[in-house]
């Protein structure tokens, strides 16, 4: 007996036009399942909570991107 696989995120299969919601049980053939696993679209971990709990610690703020440096002119000066 094989394990159940669940969608890791919302996605639509372009070939079959089937839509899968995050956490939804994915029931497809073994060959299609192999492709979904390789793409990271399904997992055997089971449905995951869509939103973190309200009392959970907030995520760290994203690191600030460094400002871009001005490019030097390649023209010869006269």
C-alpha positions in Angstrom: 0.0 0.0 0.0 1.4 3.4 -0.9 1.3 6.5 1.2 -1.2 9.3 0.6 0.3 12.4 -1.0 -0.9 15.9 -0.4 -0.4 19.1 -2.5 2.3 21.3 -0.9 0.8 24.4 -2.6 -2.0 25.4 -4.9 -1.2 24.3 -8.5 -2.8 23.4 -11.8 -1.5 20.5 -14.0 -1.1 22.2 -17.4 -1.5 18.8 -19.2 -4.8 17.7 -17.6 -6.1 21.1 -16.4 -6.7 19.6 -13.0 -6.4 22.0 -10.0 -5.1 21.0 -6.6 -5.4 23.1 -3.5 -2.6 23.2 -0.8 -3.2 20.3 1.6 -5.6 18.5 -0.7 -5.2 14.7 -1.1 -3.7 14.1 -4.6 -5.0 10.9 -6.2 -3.2 10.4 -9.6 -1.3 7.6 -11.4 2.1 6.5 -10.1 3.9 8.1 -13.1 2.1 11.5 -12.6 2.9 11.3 -8.9 6.6 10.8 -9.6 6.6 14.0 -11.7 4.7 15.9 -9.0 7.2 14.7 -6.3 10.2 15.7 -8.5 8.7 19.2 -8.9 8.1 19.5 -5.2 4.3 19.8 -5.7 3.3 16.9 -3.4 4.5 15.4 -0.1 3.6 12.6 2.2 3.8 15.0 5.2 0.0 15.5 5.2 -2.0 18.7 5.1 -0.2 21.7 6.5 -1.8 24.7 8.2 -2.3 27.5 5.7 -1.8 30.2 8.3 0.5 30.3 11.3 -1.2 30.5 14.7 -2.0 34.1 15.9 0.1 33.6 19.0 3.1 32.4 17.1 6.2 34.6 17.1 6.4 36.9 14.0 8.8 36.0 11.3 12.0 37.9 11.1 12.0 40.9 8.8 13.6 40.3 5.4 17.1 41.4 5.1 17.4 44.8 3.4 18.9 44.7 -0.1 22.2 46.6 -0.5 21.8 49.7 -2.6 23.2 49.4 -6.1 26.5 51.2 -6.7 26.7 53.8 -9.5 28.5 52.5 -12.6 31.6 54.1 -13.7 31.7 55.8 -17.1 33.7 54.0 -19.7 34.1 57.1 -21.9 37.5 58.7 -22.1 37.7 62.1 -20.4 39.1 65.0 -22.4 
